[in-house]
Amino acid sequence: MNQGRSSEGDRSADAARAPHGDTIVAPATGVQPAGVAVVRISGPQALAIGGRIAQRAPAALRHGHMRFGRLHGPAGAIDEGYVVAFRAPRSFTAEDVVEVHSHGAPAVVRALCDAAVTWGARPARAGEFTRRAWLSGRLDLTQAEALADLVSARSEAARAQAMAHLDGRLSEALAKLRAPMVLALADLEARLDFGTEEDVTDVEAAALVAVLLTLAKRMRKLAATAHAGRVRVAGARVALVGAPNAGKSTLFNALLGADRALVHHQPGTTRDLVEAPALVGPFAVTLVDTAGVRGDADEVEAAGIARAKAAAAASDLVLWLVDASQPAAPEGWELDATLAERAVPVLRLRTKADLLGAGAGTAGAVDTGADKPGEALLISALDAADVARVRGAIQTQLEALTESAGDTLVLTRERQAAGLLRAAEALDRGMAALQESLPLELPCEDLRDATEALDEVTGRVVPDDVLDAVFSRFCIGK
């Protein structure tokens, strides 16, 4: 086994032989005023500590039974509430776990954690409970990441996506990719070991290449869903871009339903990025108001324009605004080259419809001379119905982006996509070796590389620094 790596089999065996040497404690519900808080304790001393808090013998803490009473610390009663034990291996971490349910006063939560530390626990690190669940084999790494997504989900799309992975759909799909590779590798290695036997046939290279080619295509197709998955889980960045006084800040405030950005008739009011979270249908979005883009800007405004262009290039959707009450200049609809290069979708809006005469219509093609963007939505950010139409158009764009990946089987991490692409590239090398009739040791090594790359995605084999990066993103107590 490579140094710094651990296998799923080794993890499970270690977990079965003995519990972790220490016991950890942390608030599972955050430290802020609330009606109820939960303090979680996990490890070999969890039952003993829970018994002291409840002033009961550890044996009296029956699995899954909540016991009500006074909650104690070394100096006396802290609060009243419930203590519930989950005995190994029937717990989230597969260790002995005790949860203490108290009132959600920060002082109460701190006192309970302090009591547990006094009696032998230590404060848990970020993600340490979930890491122990992974070490015990209760979750693979994609499910652990899904749990982090579920805890932080702020939209229905994020919740549904996280649950799909937590239920094991991605794990099952990856297992189906892995199984044929393992069979192929076993067949090739058997031929290496018993190649001199009379009943060993030659490798059917063409048939094996066909299998590996199908697997590589499926890996690349799944890897291509990472952007859609990120938008579902983390939300989309939506940048409002246009010339000064195009109505960006007014629309920004209207979409938020709050006055976050300064609105003034003087051009160039916005000099820096203003960001705010919002919900659009089932999607979480971050709206980004930007500085007006124009050519004759002073040094400070030019810096804001540079940031505006960078924000647009880094966004998932651009709202490109043009003042419909002013003569349309051809450059008003010109897209920055970076947007075109990155294929960032653009929703074009003609604003300030309230300043136009009657019969102007609600949408139409805008003739800009050299550049014809096609249909542009004519709106007034002061009209609630028009703002609702913009929200609907944003939702339609995001649905097209995320549904292009198909159903809920998408990746949600660049780490996952990178692993699949490495596996596909290793298969490419293996196929080339087979087609060129090179020694079997070479495609065997390529198949091992492909399997290991896939195993890094699920956590069967994974470098320690990857583990640290994954679990450090969790909150304390999860």
Residue pairs with C-beta under 8 A, 6 or more apart in sequence:
1 7
1 10
2 461
4 463
4 464
4 465
5 461
5 462
5 463
5 464
6 461
6 462
7 460
7 461
8 137
8 140
8 458
8 459
8 460
8 461
11 134
11 135
11 136
11 137
12 136
12 137
14 135
15 94
15 135
15 136
15 137
19 43
19 44
19 88
19 95
19 96
20 43
20 44
20 95
20 132
21 44
22 43
22 44
22 121
22 122
23 41
23 42
23 43
23 44
23 45
23 46
23 49
23 116
23 120
23 121
23 122
24 41
24 42
24 43
24 121
24 122
24 123
24 124
24 125
24 128
24 129
25 39
25 40
25 41
25 42
25 49
25 113
25 116
25 117
25 121
25 122
25 123
25 124
26 39
26 40
26 113
26 123
26 124
26 128
26 129
26 476
26 477
27 37
27 38
27 39
27 40
27 109
27 113
27 476
27 477
28 38
28 39
28 40
28 99
28 129
28 477
28 478
29 36
29 37
29 38
29 104
29 477
30 37
30 475
30 477
31 37
31 106
31 109
31 110
32 104
32 106
33 104
33 105
33 106
34 104
35 103
35 104
36 101
36 102
36 103
36 104
37 101
37 102
37 103
37 104
37 105
37 108
37 109
38 99
38 100
38 101
38 102
39 99
39 100
39 102
39 109
39 112
39 113
39 116
40 97
40 98
40 99
40 124
40 129
40 477
41 49
41 50
41 97
41 98
41 99
41 100
41 116
41 121
42 91
42 92
42 93
42 95
42 96
42 97
42 98
42 124
42 129
42 132
43 95
43 96
43 121
44 95
44 96
45 119
45 120
45 121
46 85
46 95
46 96
46 97
46 98
46 121
47 58
47 61
47 85
47 87
47 96
47 98
48 58
48 119
48 120
49 98
49 115
49 116
49 119
49 120
49 121
50 58
50 61
50 83
50 85
50 98
50 100
51 57
51 58
51 60
51 61
52 72
52 115
52 119
53 71
53 72
53 73
53 83
53 98
53 100
53 112
53 115
53 116
54 61
54 67
54 69
54 71
54 72
54 83
55 69
55 70
55 72
56 67
56 69
56 83
60 67
61 67
61 83
61 84
61 85
61 98
62 85
63 85
63 86
63 87
63 90
64 84
64 85
64 86
65 84
65 85
66 82
66 83
66 84
66 101
67 82
67 83
67 84
68 80
68 81
68 82
69 80
69 83
70 77
70 79
70 80
71 77
71 78
71 79
71 80
71 81
71 83
71 100
71 102
71 112
72 78
72 115
73 111
73 112
73 114
73 115
73 118
74 115
74 118
74 119
78 102
78 108
78 111
78 112
78 115
79 102
79 103
79 105
79 108
79 111
79 112
80 102
81 100
81 101
81 102
81 103
82 100
82 101
83 98
83 99
83 100
83 101
84 98
84 99
84 101
85 96
85 97
85 98
86 92
86 96
86 97
86 98
86 99
87 96
88 94
88 95
88 96
88 97
89 95
89 136
91 97
92 129
92 133
92 138
93 129
93 132
93 133
93 136
93 138
94 132
94 133
94 136
94 137
94 138
95 132
95 136
100 112
102 108
102 109
102 112
113 123
117 123
123 476
124 476
124 477
125 476
126 471
126 472
126 473
126 474
126 475
126 476
127 148
127 470
127 471
127 472
127 473
127 474
127 475
127 478
128 471
129 477
129 478
130 139
130 144
130 147
130 148
130 471
130 474
130 478
131 144
131 467
131 471
133 139
133 144
134 140
134 141
134 144
134 459
139 147
140 171
140 458
140 459
140 460
141 457
141 458
141 459
141 462
141 470
142 165
142 170
142 171
142 174
142 416
142 457
142 458
142 459
143 165
143 166
143 168
143 171
144 459
144 470
144 471
145 165
145 412
145 413
145 416
145 470
146 162
146 163
146 164
146 165
146 166
146 170
146 412
147 162
147 166
147 478
148 473
148 474
148 478
149 158
149 161
149 162
149 165
149 233
149 412
150 159
150 162
150 163
150 166
151 474
151 475
151 478
152 158
153 159
153 162
153 233
154 235
154 277
154 279
154 284
155 235
155 279
155 282
155 283
155 284
156 282
157 232
157 233
157 282
157 283
157 284
157 402
158 232
158 233
158 234
158 235
158 284
160 232
160 282
160 408
161 229
161 232
161 233
161 408
161 410
161 412
162 233
164 170
164 408
164 409
165 171
165 412
169 408
169 409
170 409
170 411
171 458
173 222
173 409
174 454
174 457
174 458
175 458
177 215
177 218
177 219
177 423
177 454
178 451
178 454
178 455
180 211
180 215
181 212
181 215
181 427
181 447
181 450
181 451
181 454
182 451
184 208
184 211
184 212
184 447
185 444
185 447
185 448
185 451
187 203
188 203
188 440
188 443
188 444
188 447
189 444
190 200
191 200
191 203
191 440
192 440
192 441
192 444
194 200
195 440
203 434
203 440
205 434
205 435
205 437
208 434
209 431
209 434
209 435
212 427
212 430
212 431
212 434
213 427
213 431
215 424
215 427
216 423
216 424
216 427
216 428
216 431
219 420
219 421
219 423
219 424
219 427
220 420
220 421
220 424
222 409
222 410
222 411
222 420
223 411
223 416
223 417
223 418
223 420
223 421
223 424
224 405
224 417
225 405
225 406
225 409
225 410
225 411
226 410
226 411
226 412
226 413
226 414
226 416
226 417
227 401
228 401
228 402
228 403
228 404
228 405
228 410
229 405
229 410
229 411
229 412
229 413
230 412
230 413
230 414
231 283
231 316
231 398
231 401
231 402
232 283
232 402
232 410
232 412
233 412
234 284
235 277
235 283
235 284
235 285
235 286
236 283
236 284
236 285
236 286
236 315
236 316
236 317
236 398
236 401
237 285
237 286
237 288
237 311
237 314
237 315
237 316
237 317
238 285
238 286
238 287
238 288
238 315
238 316
238 317
238 318
238 319
238 394
239 288
239 290
239 308
239 311
239 312
239 314
239 315
239 317
239 318
239 319
240 248
240 251
240 252
240 287
240 288
240 289
240 290
240 319
240 321
241 248
241 290
241 293
241 308
241 309
241 312
241 318
241 319
241 320
241 321
242 248
242 292
242 293
242 320
242 321
242 322
242 323
242 332
243 292
243 293
243 294
243 321
243 322
243 323
243 332
244 267
244 268
244 269
244 291
244 292
244 293
244 294
245 265
245 267
245 292
245 323
246 292
246 321
246 322
246 323
246 351
247 321
247 323
247 351
247 352
247 381
248 261
248 270
248 289
248 290
248 292
248 319
248 321
249 261
249 262
249 263
249 269
249 270
249 274
249 289
250 263
250 351
250 381
250 382
251 319
251 321
251 349
251 351
251 379
251 381
251 387
251 390
252 260
252 261
252 274
252 276
252 287
252 289
253 259
253 260
253 261
253 263
253 381
254 381
254 382
254 387
255 278
255 287
255 387
255 390
255 391
256 276
256 278
256 287
258 276
260 274
260 276
260 289
261 270
261 274
261 289
262 269
262 270
263 269
267 292
267 294
268 291
268 292
268 297
268 301
270 289
270 290
270 291
270 292
270 304
271 291
271 300
271 301
271 303
271 304
272 291
272 304
272 307
273 288
273 289
273 290
273 291
273 307
273 308
273 311
274 288
274 289
275 286
275 287
275 288
275 289
276 286
276 287
277 284
277 285
277 286
277 287
278 284
278 285
278 286
278 287
279 285
280 391
280 394
280 395
280 398
281 391
281 395
281 398
281 399
282 395
283 395
283 398
283 402
285 394
285 398
288 311
288 315
290 304
290 307
290 308
290 311
290 312
291 301
291 304
291 305
291 307
291 308
292 305
292 308
293 305
293 308
293 309
294 305
297 304
297 305
309 336
309 338
312 318
312 336
312 338
312 339
312 344
313 336
313 338
313 339
313 342
313 344
315 344
316 344
316 345
316 398
316 401
317 344
317 345
317 346
317 347
317 394
317 397
317 398
317 401
318 339
318 344
318 345
318 346
318 347
319 346
319 347
319 349
319 390
319 394
320 333
320 335
320 346
320 347
320 348
320 349
321 349
321 351
322 328
322 332
322 333
322 348
322 349
322 350
322 351
322 366
322 376
323 350
323 351
323 352
324 350
324 351
324 352
324 353
324 355
324 356
324 360
324 378
325 352
325 355
325 356
328 366
328 367
328 368
329 368
330 368
330 369
330 370
330 371
332 368
333 348
333 366
333 368
333 371
333 373
334 371
335 346
339 346
345 397
345 400
345 401
346 373
347 377
347 393
347 394
347 397
348 366
348 373
348 374
348 375
348 376
348 377
349 376
349 377
349 378
349 379
349 390
350 366
350 376
350 377
350 378
350 379
351 379
351 380
351 381
352 380
352 381
353 360
353 362
353 378
353 379
353 380
353 383
353 386
354 380
354 382
354 383
360 378
361 378
362 377
362 378
362 379
363 375
363 376
363 377
363 378
364 375
364 376
364 378
365 372
365 374
365 375
365 376
366 372
366 373
366 376
377 389
377 390
377 393
379 386
379 387
379 389
379 390
380 386
381 387
402 410
411 417
411 420
415 457
415 466
415 469
415 470
416 457
419 453
419 454
419 456
419 457
420 453
420 454
420 457
422 449
422 450
422 453
423 449
423 450
423 451
423 453
423 454
424 450
426 446
426 447
426 449
426 450
426 453
427 446
427 447
427 450
429 442
429 446
429 449
430 442
430 443
430 446
430 447
430 450
431 443
433 442
433 443
433 446
434 443
452 461
455 461
455 462
456 462
456 463
456 466
459 467
